[in-house]
Each structure stands twice: as structure tokens, then as C-alpha cells.
Amino acid sequence: MKSDVEYIQLFMEYESDEMPMVYFYEVDLKDDRLTLREMEIFADRTVKIDKDPYRDVIEVCPIPTVDELNAKVWGEGFYATIISKEEFDEIWNTRIYSGSLVAI
């Protein structure tokens, strides 16, 4: 049985300490690829949890697929990969990220 949720880890090129370097998305595949939960990881490894990622947006946009992101359809400077629900939940629940800050 295929899951209705996809978990994405997105690495961004370093811009500044105020900008996240890694994003995590829990994507609802049944609802136009909208994100259910989101996390941002900063250079100092601070983990920012966002339970309502669309509260301050003007336009709701779906999360691109990993293939689209890696094909640079949405621009340069990042790399995405699929991760497991367990990997996502571990960071969400502990607020600790010890993984890489750059794509390997």
C-alpha cells in the first residue's frame, strides 16, 4: 500500500546565519502536495518547528517533487531527497538535528 504522505529533506546553499540551510517537509500527496508540517535547520543547528506553515503566506503553493527540485526546475542552490517518516518524526519530537548541513 502506498503512503499518502511523503517526507522531503531539502538542502540549501549557505546564504547567512538568518537563513535555514536544511528544510524538512511532510507533504500531503492527496492534497495537491501541500505541506502538513515543516522544519527549518540553521547553521548553528537550531531547529525551528512550523505546525502551520501557511499561516503567514499570501499564496499557498505545493511542494515540488524531489525530481523537480534536483532538476533545477525551481532554481539553483539546493538538493532534495526522500527520507522516512521515522527520520522526520525523530527531529520533530526531539528538536535535535545532528545530520549534515550540506548535501553529500
C-alpha positions as CSV (number, residue, x, y, z in Angstrom):
1,M,0.0,0.0,0.0
2,K,1.4,3.4,-1.0
3,S,1.6,6.1,1.6
4,D,-0.4,9.3,1.2
5,V,2.4,11.3,2.8
6,E,6.0,12.0,1.5
7,Y,8.9,13.3,3.6
8,I,11.5,15.5,1.9
9,Q,14.8,16.8,3.2
10,L,15.9,19.9,1.2
11,F,19.5,21.2,1.4
12,M,20.1,24.9,0.6
13,E,23.3,26.7,-0.1
14,Y,24.5,28.8,2.8
15,E,23.4,32.4,2.5
16,S,23.5,33.8,6.0
17,D,23.0,32.7,9.6
18,E,19.5,34.0,9.4
19,M,18.5,31.7,6.6
20,P,17.9,27.9,7.0
21,M,20.3,25.5,5.5
22,V,18.1,22.4,5.6
23,Y,14.3,22.2,5.3
24,F,12.1,19.2,6.1
25,Y,8.6,18.8,4.7
26,E,5.8,16.4,5.4
27,V,3.9,16.5,2.1
28,D,0.3,15.5,1.7
29,L,0.1,13.6,-1.6
30,K,-3.7,13.6,-1.6
31,D,-4.0,17.4,-1.1
32,D,-2.0,18.8,-4.1
33,R,1.4,18.3,-2.4
34,L,0.7,20.8,0.3
35,T,2.9,20.6,3.4
36,L,1.4,19.4,6.7
37,R,4.5,20.1,8.8
38,E,7.7,21.8,8.2
39,M,11.1,22.2,10.0
40,E,14.0,24.5,9.3
41,I,17.6,23.9,10.4
42,F,20.0,26.8,10.7
43,A,23.8,26.9,10.5
44,D,24.1,26.7,14.3
45,R,21.8,23.6,14.2
46,T,18.8,25.4,15.7
47,V,15.6,23.6,14.7
48,K,12.6,25.7,14.0
49,I,9.3,23.8,14.0
50,D,6.3,25.0,12.0
51,K,3.0,23.3,12.7
52,D,1.1,25.8,10.5
53,P,3.4,26.6,7.5
54,Y,0.7,28.5,5.6
55,R,-0.5,30.9,8.3
56,D,1.5,33.9,7.1
57,V,1.5,33.3,3.3
58,I,-0.4,35.2,0.7
59,E,-0.5,32.3,-1.8
60,V,-0.5,28.6,-1.0
61,C,1.9,26.7,-3.2
62,P,2.5,23.0,-3.4
63,I,5.9,21.5,-2.6
64,P,7.7,20.4,-5.8
65,T,8.8,16.8,-6.2
66,V,12.3,15.7,-5.4
67,D,12.9,15.1,-9.1
68,E,11.8,18.7,-10.0
69,L,13.9,20.2,-7.2
70,N,17.0,18.2,-8.3
71,A,16.4,19.0,-12.0
72,K,16.7,22.7,-11.1
73,V,13.2,23.4,-12.4
74,W,12.8,25.8,-9.4
75,G,16.3,27.3,-9.5
76,E,19.9,26.5,-8.4
77,G,21.4,26.1,-5.0
78,F,19.6,23.2,-3.5
79,Y,19.3,19.4,-3.4
80,A,16.4,17.3,-2.2
81,T,16.0,13.7,-1.1
82,I,13.2,11.5,0.3
83,I,13.5,10.5,3.9
84,S,11.5,8.2,6.2
85,K,8.6,9.2,8.5
86,E,10.8,8.0,11.3
87,E,13.6,10.3,10.4
88,F,11.3,13.2,10.2
89,D,9.5,12.4,13.5
90,E,12.8,11.9,15.4
91,I,13.8,15.5,14.6
92,W,10.3,16.9,15.1
93,N,10.0,15.2,18.5
94,T,13.5,15.9,19.9
95,R,14.2,19.2,18.2
96,I,17.7,17.9,17.6
97,Y,19.4,17.7,14.2
98,S,22.8,16.0,14.0
99,G,22.9,15.3,10.3
100,S,24.8,17.1,7.6
101,L,24.1,20.7,6.8
102,V,25.1,20.2,3.2
103,A,24.1,17.7,0.5
104,I,26.5,14.8,0.4
